[in-house]
Amino acid sequence: MGLSSRTLEITVISGENLSVTEDAYVVVRAESIKSCTTKMAKKSDGNNKNSSFISWNEKFLLDMSLHARSITFEVQCKKFKGARPLGVARIAVSDFLGGDVPENCLQVLSYGLRDWEGRRNGVIHFSVRVAAVSAVEPVKGMVACNKDAGDQLMGINVGDKNCNGVVVGVPFWWNYPNII
C-alpha cells in the first residue's frame, strides 16, 4: 500500500492591510472538502475601523493528498447569517515543496490576498513544512485537521478548537475572462 497523502505543519502567523471591521478568521483547504479553521482574531488597533494588523499565531496539521496542486487560504468574518469572505489566496504546492529546499525545512512565506472581485485586500503571513512521518500525532499547541468541513464551510463554530491555522496564497485573477 503506497502513500496517498502527506501531512503539512502550517502556522498562520498574521495578516496586514486587511479592510475589516469585524473579527476575522482563516479557513485553509488543500483541494479537499476537509478544512481547518483558526480562532477569531481581534484587531490590533482598537480605534481604527480598518485594522492594519491581525495576529492568529496558530499551528495545525493538514493532510494533503499527493495529487493536490494548491492550498487555498480564505480570510473570513462571521456575519449575522453566515460568513463574509474578505480575501483569498491560492498557493501552488510547488512554491514550498520540491526544488532546492528540503521538505522538512520550515519556510516563512507571505502572500497577497484578493477579494472575490479580484481587488487586493491585504497580505497573509504563514509558515509551512512537511511534518515528519512520526509526527502524525499532534504535539502540544497543534491540532490535527482530519474531519469533514461540515459547519466550518459556512464559518459556524469558528470559536471551537477544531483546527488551528490558516494560509493565503499567490494572487490570481478571480474574474479573469476565460478565452477558450
QUISUL-V886500 format. One record per pair of residues at least 24 apart in sequence whose ideal C-beta (glycine too) atoms are under 10 Angstrom apart, sorted by the first residue. I is the first residue (numbers start at 0). GAP is how many residues later the second one is. D is the distance in Angstrom with one decimal. If there is no record, write none. Layout:
# QUISUL-V886500
i,gap,d
I,GAP,D
I,GAP,D
This chain:
# QUISUL-V886500
i,gap,d
1,64,8.8
2,62,9.8
2,63,6.5
2,130,9.3
3,59,9.4
3,61,6.4
3,62,6.3
3,63,8.9
4,25,9.0
4,27,9.5
4,57,9.7
4,58,4.9
4,59,6.0
4,60,4.9
4,61,6.3
4,62,9.3
4,63,8.5
5,24,9.8
5,56,9.6
5,57,7.7
5,58,5.8
5,59,8.3
5,60,6.6
5,62,9.2
5,87,9.7
5,91,8.5
5,97,8.3
5,124,5.9
5,125,7.9
5,127,9.1
6,54,5.4
6,55,7.0
6,56,5.6
6,57,7.4
6,123,7.2
6,124,4.2
6,125,8.7
6,126,8.2
6,128,7.3
6,129,6.4
6,137,8.1
6,138,9.7
6,139,9.5
7,52,9.0
7,53,7.2
7,54,4.8
7,55,8.0
7,56,5.6
7,60,10.0
7,63,7.8
7,85,9.2
7,88,8.7
7,89,8.9
7,95,9.7
7,120,5.8
7,121,7.2
7,122,6.1
7,123,6.5
7,137,10.0
7,157,9.5
7,159,9.3
8,50,6.7
8,51,7.8
8,52,5.9
8,53,8.1
8,95,9.3
8,97,8.1
8,118,8.2
8,119,7.1
8,120,5.2
8,121,7.5
8,122,4.5
8,123,8.9
8,126,7.4
8,129,9.6
8,130,9.2
8,133,7.2
8,156,8.8
9,26,7.7
9,48,9.0
9,49,7.1
9,50,5.9
9,51,7.8
9,52,5.5
9,54,9.7
9,61,8.1
9,63,9.1
9,116,6.2
9,117,7.2
9,118,5.2
9,119,8.5
9,121,9.5
9,132,9.6
9,135,9.2
9,153,9.8
9,154,8.9
9,155,4.6
9,156,7.7
9,157,5.7
10,45,8.7
10,46,7.3
10,47,6.9
10,48,4.5
10,49,8.0
10,95,8.7
10,97,8.6
10,114,9.4
10,115,6.2
10,116,4.5
10,117,7.7
10,118,9.1
10,130,9.6
10,131,8.9
10,153,8.4
10,154,6.2
10,155,9.3
10,156,8.8
11,24,9.0
11,25,10.0
11,26,5.4
11,27,10.0
11,29,9.2
11,43,9.4
11,44,4.5
11,45,7.5
11,46,5.3
11,47,8.1
11,48,8.1
11,61,7.8
11,63,9.6
11,112,7.4
11,113,8.1
11,114,5.1
11,115,8.7
11,152,7.6
11,153,4.5
11,154,3.7
11,155,6.0
11,156,8.7
12,42,7.3
12,43,6.9
12,44,6.0
12,45,8.7
12,46,9.8
12,95,7.5
12,96,9.6
12,97,8.9
12,111,8.2
12,112,4.3
12,113,5.6
12,114,6.6
12,152,9.6
12,153,9.4
12,154,9.4
13,27,8.4
13,30,8.9
13,39,6.5
13,40,6.3
13,41,4.5
13,42,6.5
13,43,7.2
13,96,9.4
13,109,8.9
13,110,7.7
13,111,5.0
13,112,8.6
14,26,8.0
14,36,8.7
14,37,9.6
14,38,7.5
14,39,4.6
14,40,8.1
14,41,7.6
14,58,9.7
14,60,6.2
14,71,8.9
14,72,8.1
14,95,9.7
14,98,7.5
14,106,9.6
14,107,5.5
14,108,6.7
14,109,4.9
14,110,7.1
14,111,9.5
14,151,8.7
14,153,7.6
15,28,9.4
15,35,8.8
15,36,6.0
15,37,5.1
15,38,7.5
15,39,9.5
15,94,8.9
15,97,9.9
15,106,6.1
15,107,5.3
15,108,8.4
15,109,7.5
16,33,8.8
16,34,9.0
16,35,6.0
16,36,8.3
16,37,9.9
16,70,9.8
16,95,9.3
16,96,8.8
16,103,8.4
16,104,7.8
16,105,4.5
16,106,6.0
17,25,8.9
17,32,7.8
17,33,6.2
17,34,7.9
17,35,8.5
17,36,6.1
17,57,6.6
17,59,9.5
17,68,6.1
17,69,6.7
17,95,7.3
17,103,6.3
17,104,3.7
17,105,8.3
17,106,8.7
18,30,9.0
18,31,5.2
18,32,8.4
18,33,9.8
18,67,7.4
18,68,8.8
18,96,8.5
18,100,9.5
18,101,9.8
18,102,5.8
18,103,7.3
19,29,8.7
19,30,7.1
19,31,5.8
19,34,7.4
19,55,7.9
19,56,9.6
19,57,5.9
19,64,9.1
19,66,5.5
19,67,9.0
19,101,8.6
19,102,8.3
20,27,9.7
20,28,5.0
20,29,7.2
20,30,8.1
20,56,8.1
21,29,9.6
21,54,9.5
21,55,4.0
21,56,6.9
21,57,7.6
21,62,7.8
21,64,8.9
22,28,9.4
22,31,8.4
22,54,6.5
22,55,7.4
22,135,9.2
22,136,9.8
23,27,8.2
23,30,5.6
23,32,8.6
23,51,5.4
23,52,6.8
23,53,5.0
23,54,8.9
23,60,9.6
23,62,6.2
23,63,9.2
23,98,9.5
23,134,9.7
23,142,9.5
24,29,9.5
24,31,7.7
24,33,9.6
24,49,9.4
24,50,7.5
24,51,6.0
24,52,7.4
24,53,7.5
24,58,8.7
24,61,9.8
24,127,9.8
24,130,7.3
24,133,4.8
24,134,8.7
24,141,7.3
25,28,9.4
25,30,6.4
25,32,8.4
25,47,5.9
25,48,6.9
25,49,5.4
25,50,7.5
25,60,9.6
25,61,9.6
25,98,7.3
25,100,8.7
25,132,9.5
25,137,10.0
25,138,9.7
25,139,7.3
25,140,2.3
25,141,7.3
25,142,7.3
26,45,8.1
26,46,7.5
26,47,4.7
26,48,8.2
26,49,6.2
26,56,8.4
26,58,9.1
26,61,9.3
26,122,8.3
26,125,6.7
26,126,7.8
26,128,7.6
26,131,8.6
26,136,9.0
26,138,9.8
26,139,6.6
26,140,9.9
27,32,7.7
27,34,6.2
27,43,6.5
27,44,7.2
27,45,5.4
27,46,7.9
27,63,9.8
27,98,8.7
27,117,7.9
27,135,7.9
27,136,9.8
27,137,5.9
27,138,4.9
27,139,5.4
27,140,8.7
28,33,8.4
28,35,9.5
28,39,9.5
28,41,9.6
28,42,7.2
28,43,5.2
28,44,8.4
28,45,8.0
28,116,9.3
28,120,7.4
28,123,9.5
28,124,9.0
28,138,9.9
29,32,6.0
29,33,7.6
29,34,4.0
29,35,7.2
29,38,4.8
29,39,9.4
29,40,7.7
29,41,4.8
29,42,7.7
29,61,9.7
29,63,8.2
29,115,9.7
29,137,9.8
30,33,7.9
30,34,7.1
30,36,7.8
30,37,4.2
30,38,6.9
30,39,6.3
30,40,7.8
30,41,7.8
30,59,9.6
30,62,9.2
31,30,9.2
31,31,8.1
31,32,7.8
31,33,6.8
31,36,7.2
31,39,9.8
31,40,9.8
31,116,9.5
31,117,8.4
32,115,6.2
32,116,5.4
32,117,8.9
32,120,7.9
33,28,8.3
33,29,7.2
33,30,9.6
33,31,9.9
33,111,6.6
33,112,7.1
33,113,6.9
33,114,6.0
33,115,5.8
33,116,9.6
33,118,9.2
33,129,9.4
34,27,8.8
34,37,8.8
34,39,8.9
34,110,7.2
34,112,9.3
34,113,8.8
34,114,4.3
34,115,9.4
34,117,5.5
34,118,6.8
34,127,9.3
34,128,7.5
34,131,9.7
35,24,5.0
35,25,8.5
35,26,5.7
35,27,9.8
35,107,7.8
35,108,9.1
35,109,3.8
35,110,9.6
35,111,9.5
35,113,9.0
35,116,8.1
35,126,7.5
35,127,3.3
35,128,7.1
35,129,5.5
35,130,7.3
35,131,9.5
36,37,9.7
36,39,8.8
36,108,8.5
36,112,8.6
36,114,9.6
36,115,5.0
36,116,9.4
36,118,7.8
36,119,9.7
36,120,8.2
36,121,5.4
36,122,9.6
36,123,8.4
36,124,9.7
36,125,6.2
36,126,5.4
36,127,8.3
36,128,8.4
36,129,7.5
37,35,10.0
37,37,9.3
37,38,10.0
37,120,7.8
37,124,9.9
37,125,7.6
37,126,5.9
37,127,5.9
37,128,4.7
37,129,10.0
38,119,6.9
38,120,6.3
38,121,8.5
38,122,7.4
38,123,9.7
38,124,9.6
38,125,7.2
39,36,9.9
39,37,8.2
39,38,7.1
39,115,9.8
39,118,5.9
39,119,6.2
40,34,9.5
40,36,9.9
40,125,9.7
50,71,9.4
51,70,9.1
52,69,9.8
53,32,9.9
53,68,8.6
53,70,9.4
54,70,9.3
55,68,9.3
55,69,9.5
55,70,9.0
55,108,8.0
55,109,7.6
55,110,6.4
56,107,9.1
56,108,9.6
57,68,9.8
57,83,8.7
57,84,8.9
57,85,8.5
57,103,9.5
57,105,8.5
57,106,3.5
57,107,4.9
57,108,7.4
58,68,8.6
58,79,8.8
58,80,8.7
58,81,9.9
58,82,5.7
58,83,4.6
58,84,8.0
58,104,10.0
58,105,5.7
58,106,5.9
59,78,8.1
59,81,9.7
59,82,5.9
59,83,5.2
59,84,7.3
59,85,5.5
59,102,9.3
59,103,5.0
59,104,4.4
59,105,3.6
59,106,8.6
60,70,5.9
60,74,7.7
60,75,7.9
60,76,9.0
60,77,5.8
60,78,9.0
60,81,5.8
60,82,7.3
60,83,4.5
60,84,6.5
60,85,8.3
60,102,8.8
60,103,9.3
60,104,8.6
61,66,9.1
61,69,9.0
61,82,8.5
61,83,5.4
61,84,9.1
61,101,8.1
61,103,7.3
61,105,9.0
62,68,9.6
62,73,9.3
62,81,7.9
62,82,7.2
62,83,6.0
63,29,7.5
63,33,9.4
63,66,9.3
65,27,9.8
67,25,6.3
68,24,5.6
68,25,7.7
69,24,9.1
69,25,9.1
69,99,7.1
69,100,8.8
69,102,9.4
70,24,9.3
70,25,9.0
70,55,9.7
70,57,8.3
70,96,6.1
70,97,9.3
70,98,6.6
71,95,8.4
71,96,8.3
71,97,7.0
72,38,7.5
72,40,7.9
72,51,5.9
72,53,7.4
72,92,9.3
72,93,5.4
72,94,4.0
72,95,3.5
72,96,5.9
73,39,8.7
73,42,9.8
73,50,9.8
73,81,9.6
73,92,7.9
73,93,9.6
73,94,7.5
74,38,6.1
74,40,9.6
74,46,8.1
74,47,7.3
74,49,6.7
74,91,7.2
74,93,6.5
75,78,9.5
75,79,5.3
75,82,8.1
75,90,9.6
76,78,8.0
76,81,9.5
77,76,9.5
77,77,5.3
77,78,8.2
77,80,6.3
77,81,9.0
78,76,8.2
80,73,9.4
81,72,5.3
81,73,6.3
81,74,8.1
82,69,9.6
82,70,8.5
82,71,5.7
82,72,2.9
82,73,8.1
82,75,8.2
83,32,9.8
83,71,8.3
84,28,9.8
84,30,7.2
84,31,5.8
84,36,9.6
84,70,9.2
85,27,7.3
85,29,6.8
85,30,9.3
85,35,6.1
85,36,7.6
86,24,9.9
86,25,8.4
86,26,2.9
86,27,6.1
86,28,5.7
86,29,8.9
86,32,9.2
86,33,8.3
86,34,4.1
86,35,5.5
86,36,9.0
86,37,7.6
86,81,6.6
86,84,9.8
87,25,6.5
87,26,6.1
87,27,7.7
87,28,7.3
87,33,9.0
87,36,9.8
87,80,6.9
87,81,8.2
87,83,9.6
87,84,8.8
87,86,7.6
88,24,5.3
88,25,7.1
88,33,9.6
88,34,9.0
88,35,6.2
88,37,9.7
88,77,9.9
88,78,7.4
88,79,3.2
88,80,3.5
88,81,6.5
88,82,6.9
88,83,8.1
89,24,9.3
89,78,8.5
89,79,4.7
89,80,6.6
89,81,8.8
89,82,5.6
89,84,9.5
90,33,9.6
90,35,8.9
90,37,8.6
90,76,6.5
90,77,7.4
90,78,2.8
90,79,5.7
90,81,9.9
91,77,7.4
91,78,6.4
91,80,9.7
92,35,9.8
94,33,9.1
94,74,7.7
94,75,7.0
95,30,9.9
95,31,9.6
95,32,5.2
95,33,8.2
95,34,8.8
95,71,9.8
96,31,8.9
96,32,9.8
96,33,7.1
100,28,9.6
101,27,9.2
101,28,8.8
102,26,7.5
102,27,4.1
102,28,9.6
102,29,9.7
103,25,5.9
103,26,5.6
103,27,8.1
103,28,6.5
103,31,9.8
104,24,6.3
104,25,8.7
105,24,10.0
108,58,7.8
108,59,9.5
108,60,8.7
108,61,9.8
109,58,8.9
110,56,7.6
110,57,5.1
110,58,4.6
110,59,5.7
110,60,7.4
111,56,7.8
111,57,8.6
111,58,7.7
111,59,4.6
111,60,9.9
112,55,5.0
112,56,8.7
112,58,7.8
113,54,9.1
113,55,9.7
113,56,9.8
113,57,5.3
113,58,7.1
113,59,8.3
113,60,5.9
113,61,9.7
114,59,8.1
115,58,6.2
115,59,8.2
116,57,7.1
116,58,6.6
117,53,8.7
117,54,8.7
117,55,5.9
117,56,4.6
117,57,5.0
117,58,7.5
118,55,9.2
119,51,7.2
120,47,10.0
121,46,8.3
122,45,7.9
123,42,7.2
123,43,6.4
123,44,3.4
123,45,8.1
124,42,9.0
124,43,8.9
125,39,7.6
125,40,7.0
125,41,4.1
125,42,7.4
125,43,9.4
126,38,9.7
126,40,8.9
127,37,9.6
127,39,6.9
137,26,9.6
